[in-house]
Amino acid sequence: MDKDLVQSGIHRFTQISFFLNGEAKTLLIAPGLSSLDLLNKELHMYGTKCSCNEGDCGACTVVLARAFEGSIIYEAVNSCLYPAARLHGKHLISIEGLSQDEELHPIQKAILDHHASQCGYCTPGFVMSMFALFASISNPDTQTIMAALEGNLCRCTGYQSILEAAKELSATHTPSDIVPKWCRDVEPLLFAFDAAPESLNRSTDRYYLVDNYYKACSIPELKTLMAAHPDAALIAGGTDIMVQVNISRKQFHGLIDLGDIPELQKICLQRDGLHIGAGVTYTQLMDSGIVRCDYPSLVEISSLIASKQIRNFGTLAGNIANASPVGDSLPLLLVYDAILRLDAANEERLLPLKDFFLSYRKTALKAGEYIREIILPPLPRNAFIRVLKSAKRKSVDIASVSSAIRIERDAACISRAVLAFGGVAATPVVSAVFAESMQRDPLPEALQLAAEVAAEFAPLSDVRGSAEYRKQMIINHVLTYLEEIHG
């Protein structure tokens, strides 16, 4: 049915209702349209800038306000990667909305007073990242400010003046000063919003890289859409697929968006472990008290994934389904003994994550299946678990090599040793050599063990590092872990 639609020039659009800078909007969204292109190309609002178009620079940052679990959340996102159809039921705040009656917003004034803008191209993105930060918390410290701005790049100002502007705002302003009245006026309407978006077929002569876009609002609807459109790709956050559309110009016959399904946005501790829904974002993981208490290494690695803007809508399930050998979370999930709950139209199954990756970007997902949730079994109290990531930048950059380790002791003896790597093979892998070596008596000398583990793998050379560099990173990671284990 889909192929006939495209051949006849008919595409699946999405009619959404949302708020833009305080005003209610109902728009027909073209398939695969990003929020950036909606602003720039459809609404002719050019304050939000396009630079990299792949979520690296932050120039396109906007803020979304949405109702979630009884609260209104203000979050910065990269509009170049955020599907416009997902704006349904939310409040999109762009740089054009902040100043009112020709009076600068406090953030804009602080930027001006501290001479924190030169060419100005990146400035709207910095302002919106600060808006999301200061709308959410009072008096953030320097580390929190820098974490909020790490996804924004500036080529000419030098950052110090931007940081000084942010520090002044932290000392002198609270969320009540930062969030304008017109934003507060919209908040009750976000709580009351319950209408579903509408999919509509439209005939058009325009060319689209995404032919049809389907937005699932429930699990039954998701299964129905998957059955009707078996060739469509699934997106949870969309942070990878939208890069493929924007940069690689890859064409998708259809996309099924499951990112706003309520059942998939839950974090729940049960007897068999922690259940993480496929729609749970990295930010939700980092904010979860359960995760921070019982699985702190997951918070640590999440903080090193991409930037705040991407973590606000990128998902752990998407990182798994993408099956990249350098997926930052995957080594840790392997040492956690993660289990995937896979769902299809008429059946479910549980699959250990170690059996999910078959070869380069090839997984054990069957036709019609999707990842419904990730289950992390309970951890023994004596488990030593750590993660490391080697990349050119602390965050934002994809890792050259990432790793995670798990050591368990029985009295004075090591009863279990697991060491997993990303970036050293076609899939995320667990070192057989390390597990065997840690059972020897006596234990091998540290440098010898590290060299033996490095010899186990044959990494490739690419833009993120040569094979020799990756071998050395393997050695460095092992030595770092052993130093901490043995004090």
C-alpha positions as CSV (number, residue, x, y, z in Angstrom):
1,M,0.0,0.0,0.0
2,D,2.8,2.4,0.9
3,K,4.6,2.0,-2.5
4,D,1.4,2.8,-4.3
5,L,1.0,6.0,-2.3
6,V,4.5,7.2,-3.2
7,Q,4.3,6.2,-6.8
8,S,1.1,8.2,-7.1
9,G,2.7,11.2,-5.5
10,I,0.7,10.8,-2.2
11,H,2.6,11.1,1.1
12,R,1.6,10.6,4.7
13,F,1.6,14.0,6.5
14,T,0.9,14.6,10.2
15,Q,-1.5,17.3,11.4
16,I,-0.3,18.5,14.8
17,S,-1.4,21.1,17.4
18,F,1.2,22.8,19.5
19,F,2.3,26.2,20.9
20,L,5.0,28.4,19.3
21,N,6.2,31.2,21.5
22,G,3.0,31.4,23.4
23,E,0.6,31.1,20.3
24,A,-1.5,28.1,19.5
25,K,-0.7,26.5,16.1
26,T,-2.2,23.7,14.0
27,L,0.0,22.8,11.1
28,L,0.3,20.0,8.6
29,I,3.8,18.6,8.9
30,A,5.5,17.0,5.9
31,P,7.0,13.6,6.4
32,G,10.4,13.7,8.1
33,L,10.4,17.4,8.5
34,S,12.8,18.6,11.2
35,S,11.8,21.3,13.7
36,L,14.6,23.5,12.3
37,D,13.3,23.2,8.8
38,L,9.8,23.9,10.0
39,L,11.1,27.2,11.6
40,N,13.4,28.3,8.8
41,K,11.7,27.0,5.6
42,E,8.0,26.8,6.4
43,L,7.5,29.5,9.0
44,H,10.3,31.8,7.8
45,M,11.7,32.3,11.3
46,Y,15.5,32.6,10.9
47,G,16.7,33.3,14.4
48,T,17.3,29.6,15.0
49,K,20.4,28.9,12.9
50,C,21.5,25.9,10.8
51,S,25.2,25.0,10.9
52,C,26.2,21.4,11.2
53,N,22.7,19.9,10.8
54,E,23.8,16.8,12.7
55,G,23.5,17.9,16.4
56,D,27.2,18.8,17.0
57,C,27.2,22.6,17.2
58,G,24.1,23.7,19.1
59,A,23.4,26.6,16.8
60,C,19.9,25.3,16.2
61,T,19.0,24.9,19.9
62,V,15.4,25.5,20.8
63,V,13.5,24.8,24.1
64,L,10.5,22.5,24.4
65,A,8.1,22.8,27.4
66,R,6.0,19.7,28.0
67,A,3.9,18.1,30.7
68,F,5.5,15.0,32.2
69,E,4.5,13.2,35.4
70,G,2.7,16.2,36.9
71,S,5.3,18.8,36.1
72,I,6.2,21.1,33.3
73,I,9.7,20.4,31.9
74,Y,11.7,22.9,29.9
75,E,14.3,21.1,27.8
76,A,16.8,22.3,25.2
77,V,16.9,20.2,22.0
78,N,18.7,20.3,18.7
79,S,15.9,21.3,16.3
80,C,17.9,20.0,13.3
81,L,17.3,16.4,14.7
82,Y,14.0,16.8,16.4
83,P,11.1,15.6,14.2
84,A,8.6,18.4,13.8
85,A,5.7,16.0,14.1
86,R,6.8,15.3,17.7
87,L,6.0,18.9,18.6
88,H,2.4,17.8,19.0
89,G,1.1,18.8,22.4
90,K,4.2,20.7,23.4
91,H,5.3,24.3,23.6
92,L,8.2,25.3,21.2
93,I,10.1,28.3,22.4
94,S,12.6,29.9,19.9
95,I,14.9,32.9,20.2
96,E,12.3,35.1,18.6
97,G,10.0,34.7,21.5
98,L,12.2,35.7,24.4
99,S,12.3,39.5,24.1
100,Q,9.0,41.2,24.6
101,D,8.0,44.8,23.6
102,E,11.6,45.4,22.4
103,E,12.9,44.7,25.9
104,L,15.7,42.2,26.1
105,H,15.3,39.0,28.1
106,P,17.6,38.8,31.1
107,I,19.7,36.1,29.3
108,Q,20.1,38.3,26.2
109,K,21.0,41.3,28.4
110,A,23.7,39.3,30.3
111,I,25.2,38.1,27.0
112,L,25.3,41.8,25.8
113,D,26.7,43.1,29.1
114,H,29.5,40.6,29.1
115,H,30.4,41.0,25.4
116,A,29.6,37.3,25.0
117,S,28.8,37.6,21.3
118,Q,30.9,38.5,18.3
119,C,29.6,37.2,14.9
120,G,26.4,36.2,16.7
121,Y,25.7,33.1,14.7
122,C,26.0,30.7,17.6
123,T,24.4,33.2,20.1
124,P,20.8,32.1,19.8
125,G,21.7,28.5,20.6
126,F,23.6,29.6,23.7
127,V,20.7,31.8,24.8
128,M,18.2,28.9,24.4
129,S,20.5,26.4,26.3
130,M,20.8,28.9,29.1
131,F,17.0,29.5,29.1
132,A,16.4,25.7,29.5
133,L,18.9,25.6,32.4
134,F,17.8,28.7,34.3
135,A,14.1,27.9,33.7
136,S,14.6,24.6,35.5
137,I,16.9,25.2,38.5
138,S,18.1,28.1,40.7
139,N,21.7,29.0,41.2
140,P,23.4,26.2,39.2
141,D,27.1,25.8,39.9
142,T,29.8,26.1,37.3
143,Q,29.9,22.4,36.5
144,T,26.2,22.4,35.9
145,I,26.4,25.4,33.7
146,M,29.2,23.9,31.6
147,A,27.3,20.6,31.3
148,A,24.3,22.6,29.9
149,L,26.5,24.4,27.4
150,E,28.8,21.6,26.3
151,G,26.7,21.0,23.2
152,N,27.1,24.6,22.0
153,L,30.1,25.6,20.0
154,C,31.5,29.1,19.4
155,R,34.3,29.8,16.9
156,C,35.1,33.4,17.9
157,T,34.1,34.5,21.4
158,G,36.3,32.2,23.4
159,Y,33.7,30.9,25.9
160,Q,34.9,32.8,29.0
161,S,32.6,35.7,28.4
162,I,29.7,33.4,27.8
163,L,30.5,31.5,31.0
164,E,30.7,34.8,33.0
165,A,27.3,35.8,31.7
166,A,25.9,32.5,32.8
167,K,27.5,32.8,36.2
168,E,26.0,36.2,36.7
169,L,22.5,34.9,35.8
170,S,23.0,32.0,38.3
171,A,23.8,34.5,41.1
172,T,21.1,37.0,40.4
173,H,18.1,35.2,38.8
174,T,15.6,32.4,39.6
175,P,13.3,30.5,37.3
176,S,10.5,33.0,38.1
177,D,12.7,35.7,36.5
178,I,13.6,33.6,33.5
179,V,10.3,32.1,32.4
180,P,8.1,34.8,30.9
181,K,4.4,35.1,31.8
182,W,3.3,34.0,28.4
183,C,5.2,30.7,29.0
184,R,3.4,30.3,32.3
185,D,0.1,31.0,30.7
186,V,0.6,28.1,28.3
187,E,1.6,25.6,31.1
188,P,-2.0,24.7,32.2
189,L,-2.9,24.1,28.6
190,L,-0.1,21.6,28.2
191,F,-1.6,19.6,31.2
192,A,-5.0,19.7,29.6
193,F,-3.8,18.6,26.2
194,D,-5.1,15.2,25.2
195,A,-5.9,15.3,21.4
196,A,-4.0,12.8,19.2
197,P,-2.2,13.9,16.1
198,E,-3.9,13.1,12.8
199,S,-2.2,11.3,9.8
200,L,-3.4,12.6,6.4
201,N,-2.6,11.5,2.9
202,R,-1.6,14.4,0.7
203,S,-0.8,14.6,-3.0
204,T,2.3,16.7,-3.7
205,D,5.0,17.1,-6.4
206,R,7.6,18.0,-3.8
207,Y,10.5,15.6,-3.2
208,Y,10.9,14.2,0.3
209,L,13.6,12.0,1.7
210,V,11.1,10.4,4.0
211,D,8.0,9.3,2.1
212,N,5.6,8.7,5.0
213,Y,5.6,9.5,8.7
214,Y,3.5,7.6,11.2
215,K,3.3,8.6,14.9
216,A,2.2,5.9,17.3
217,C,0.5,7.0,20.5
218,S,0.1,3.6,22.1
219,I,1.6,0.1,21.9
220,P,-1.5,-1.4,20.1
221,E,-1.3,1.4,17.6
222,L,2.5,0.8,17.2
223,K,1.9,-2.9,16.5
224,T,-0.9,-2.0,14.0
225,L,1.4,0.4,12.2
226,M,4.3,-2.1,12.1
227,A,2.1,-4.8,10.6
228,A,0.7,-2.4,8.0
229,H,4.1,-0.9,7.1
230,P,6.7,-3.6,7.5
231,D,9.4,-1.7,5.6
232,A,9.1,1.4,7.8
233,A,12.0,2.2,10.2
234,L,11.4,2.8,13.9
235,I,12.6,5.9,15.6
236,A,12.5,6.5,19.4
237,G,14.6,9.7,19.7
238,G,15.6,10.0,16.0
239,T,19.0,11.3,16.8
240,D,20.7,8.9,14.4
241,I,18.1,8.5,11.6
242,M,17.7,12.3,11.3
243,V,21.4,12.6,10.8
244,Q,21.1,10.0,8.0
245,V,18.4,12.1,6.4
246,N,20.1,15.5,6.9
247,I,23.7,14.5,6.1
248,S,23.8,11.2,4.2
249,R,20.5,12.2,2.3
250,K,19.3,8.7,2.9
251,Q,15.8,8.0,1.8
252,F,13.3,6.2,4.1
253,H,10.1,4.9,2.7
254,G,8.5,5.3,6.1
255,L,9.2,6.2,9.7
256,I,7.2,5.0,12.7
257,D,7.8,7.3,15.7
258,L,7.3,5.6,19.1
259,G,9.0,8.3,21.1
260,D,5.9,9.6,22.8
261,I,4.1,6.4,23.8
262,P,3.5,6.7,27.5
263,E,3.9,2.9,28.2
264,L,7.5,3.1,26.8
265,Q,8.6,6.1,29.0
266,K,8.6,4.3,32.3
267,I,11.5,3.4,34.6
268,C,10.4,0.7,37.1
269,L,12.2,-1.4,39.7
270,Q,10.9,-4.9,39.9
271,R,12.0,-8.2,41.5
272,D,14.0,-9.2,38.4
273,G,15.7,-5.8,38.1
274,L,15.4,-2.4,36.6
275,H,13.0,-2.1,33.7
276,I,13.8,0.8,31.3
277,G,11.2,1.5,28.6
278,A,12.3,2.0,25.0
279,G,11.2,5.7,25.0
280,V,13.2,6.6,28.1
281,T,15.7,9.3,27.4
282,Y,19.2,9.6,28.7
283,T,18.1,12.7,30.7
284,Q,15.3,10.7,32.4
285,L,17.9,8.0,33.3
286,M,20.2,10.6,34.8
287,D,17.4,12.2,36.8
288,S,16.1,8.9,38.1
289,G,16.8,8.3,41.8
290,I,16.7,4.5,41.3
291,V,19.3,4.7,38.6
292,R,21.5,7.0,40.5
293,C,21.4,4.8,43.6
294,D,21.6,1.3,42.1
295,Y,23.2,1.8,38.7
296,P,25.5,4.9,39.1
297,S,27.8,3.9,36.2
298,L,24.8,4.2,33.9
299,V,24.4,7.8,35.0
300,E,28.1,8.3,34.4
301,I,28.2,7.0,30.9
302,S,24.9,8.8,30.0
303,S,26.5,12.1,31.0
304,L,29.3,11.4,28.4
305,I,26.9,10.7,25.5
306,A,26.5,13.5,23.0
307,S,25.3,16.7,24.6
308,K,22.5,17.9,26.9
309,Q,20.3,18.8,23.9
310,I,20.6,15.2,22.4
311,R,20.3,13.5,25.8
312,N,17.0,15.2,26.2
313,F,15.4,13.1,23.5
314,G,18.0,10.4,22.6
315,T,17.2,6.9,24.1
316,L,19.0,4.0,25.5
317,A,16.9,1.6,23.4
318,G,17.9,3.6,20.3
319,N,21.6,3.2,21.1
320,I,21.0,-0.6,21.3
321,A,18.9,-0.9,18.2
322,N,21.4,1.2,16.2
323,A,23.9,-1.6,16.9
324,S,26.9,0.6,16.3
325,P,30.1,-1.0,17.6
326,V,31.0,2.4,19.2
327,G,27.6,2.8,21.0
328,D,28.7,4.4,24.3
329,S,26.3,2.6,26.5
330,L,26.7,-0.9,25.1
331,P,29.9,-2.1,26.9
332,L,28.3,-1.2,30.3
333,L,25.0,-2.9,29.4
334,L,27.0,-6.0,28.5
335,V,28.7,-6.1,32.0
336,Y,25.3,-5.4,33.6
337,D,24.0,-8.6,31.9
338,A,21.2,-6.6,30.3
339,I,18.2,-8.4,28.9
340,L,16.0,-7.1,26.1
341,R,12.3,-7.6,26.2
342,L,11.4,-7.9,22.5
343,D,7.7,-7.4,21.5
344,A,5.8,-8.3,18.3
345,A,2.2,-8.5,17.2
346,N,1.5,-11.8,18.9
347,E,4.4,-12.7,21.1
348,E,7.1,-11.5,23.4
349,R,10.6,-12.9,24.1
350,L,13.5,-12.1,26.4
351,L,16.9,-12.0,24.8
352,P,20.3,-11.4,26.6
353,L,22.0,-8.4,25.1
354,K,25.1,-10.5,24.4
355,D,23.1,-12.5,21.9
356,F,21.6,-9.4,20.2
357,F,24.6,-8.2,18.1
358,L,25.2,-10.7,15.3
359,S,27.7,-8.7,13.1
360,Y,28.3,-5.1,12.0
361,R,25.0,-3.3,12.6
362,K,23.1,-6.6,12.2
363,T,20.9,-7.7,15.2
364,A,18.8,-10.6,16.2
365,L,15.6,-8.7,15.8
366,K,13.0,-10.6,13.9
367,A,10.6,-9.1,11.4
368,G,7.9,-7.3,13.2
369,E,9.8,-7.1,16.5
370,Y,10.9,-4.0,18.4
371,I,12.7,-3.4,21.7
372,R,10.0,-2.8,24.3
373,E,12.3,-2.4,27.3
374,I,15.7,-3.1,28.7
375,I,16.0,-5.1,31.9
376,L,19.1,-4.7,34.2
377,P,19.2,-7.6,36.7
378,P,20.0,-6.7,40.4
379,L,23.6,-6.2,41.1
380,P,25.5,-7.9,43.9
381,R,26.5,-5.6,46.7
382,N,30.2,-6.4,46.2
383,A,30.2,-5.8,42.4
384,F,32.9,-3.4,41.3
385,I,31.7,-1.7,38.1
386,R,33.4,1.1,36.2
387,V,33.2,2.7,32.7
388,L,35.8,4.5,30.5
389,K,35.4,6.4,27.3
390,S,38.3,7.7,25.1
391,A,37.3,10.4,22.7
392,K,38.7,13.7,21.3
393,R,36.3,15.6,23.6
394,K,34.9,14.6,26.9
395,S,31.3,14.5,25.6
396,V,29.6,15.2,22.2
397,D,32.2,13.1,20.3
398,I,31.6,9.5,19.6
399,A,34.1,7.3,21.4
400,S,37.2,5.9,19.7
401,V,37.2,3.2,22.4
402,S,34.8,2.7,25.3
403,S,34.8,0.0,27.9
404,A,33.2,-1.3,31.1
405,I,34.4,-3.7,33.8
406,R,32.7,-5.8,36.4
407,I,34.5,-7.6,39.2
408,E,32.9,-9.7,41.9
409,R,34.7,-11.3,44.8
410,D,34.1,-14.3,47.0
411,A,36.0,-13.6,50.1
412,A,39.5,-12.7,48.9
413,C,39.1,-14.4,45.5
414,I,37.7,-13.0,42.3
415,S,34.6,-15.0,41.5
416,R,33.7,-13.2,38.3
417,A,35.4,-10.8,35.9
418,V,33.8,-9.2,32.9
419,L,35.5,-6.7,30.6
420,A,33.6,-5.3,27.6
421,F,34.7,-3.0,24.8
422,G,33.2,-0.9,22.1
423,G,35.2,0.4,19.1
424,V,37.6,-2.6,18.8
425,A,35.5,-5.0,16.7
426,A,32.5,-5.2,14.4
427,T,30.2,-5.4,17.4
428,P,30.5,-4.5,21.1
429,V,32.5,-7.4,22.6
430,V,33.4,-9.1,25.9
431,S,37.0,-10.1,26.4
432,A,37.4,-13.9,26.9
433,V,41.1,-13.4,27.7
434,F,40.4,-11.1,30.6
435,A,37.9,-13.4,32.2
436,E,40.3,-16.3,32.0
437,S,43.3,-14.4,33.1
438,M,41.6,-13.0,36.2
439,Q,41.1,-16.6,37.4
440,R,44.8,-17.4,37.3
441,D,46.8,-17.9,40.5
442,P,48.9,-15.9,40.7
443,L,47.3,-13.1,38.6
444,P,49.4,-12.0,35.6
445,E,51.4,-8.8,35.9
446,A,49.3,-5.8,34.9
447,L,51.1,-4.8,31.8
448,Q,51.3,-8.4,30.5
449,L,47.5,-8.8,31.1
450,A,46.7,-5.6,29.3
451,A,48.9,-6.6,26.3
452,E,47.2,-10.0,26.2
453,V,43.7,-8.4,26.1
454,A,44.8,-5.9,23.4
455,A,46.1,-8.9,21.3
456,E,42.7,-10.4,21.4
457,F,41.2,-7.8,19.1
458,A,42.0,-6.5,15.6
459,P,40.4,-3.0,15.5
460,L,40.2,-1.0,12.3
461,S,41.6,2.4,11.5
462,D,39.1,5.2,10.8
463,V,38.7,9.0,11.4
464,R,38.4,8.4,15.2
465,G,41.7,6.6,15.5
466,S,44.1,4.2,14.0
467,A,44.3,0.5,14.8
468,E,47.5,1.1,16.8
469,Y,45.9,3.9,18.7
470,R,42.9,1.7,19.6
471,K,45.3,-1.1,20.7
472,Q,47.0,1.4,23.0
473,M,43.7,2.6,24.4
474,I,42.7,-1.0,25.2
475,I,46.0,-1.3,27.2
476,N,45.4,2.0,28.9
477,H,41.8,1.1,29.9
478,V,42.9,-2.3,31.4
479,L,45.7,-0.7,33.3
480,T,43.4,2.0,34.7
481,Y,40.9,-0.6,35.9
482,L,43.6,-2.8,37.4
483,E,45.2,0.1,39.3
484,E,41.8,0.9,40.9
485,I,41.0,-2.8,41.7
486,H,44.4,-3.5,43.4
487,G,44.8,0.0,44.9
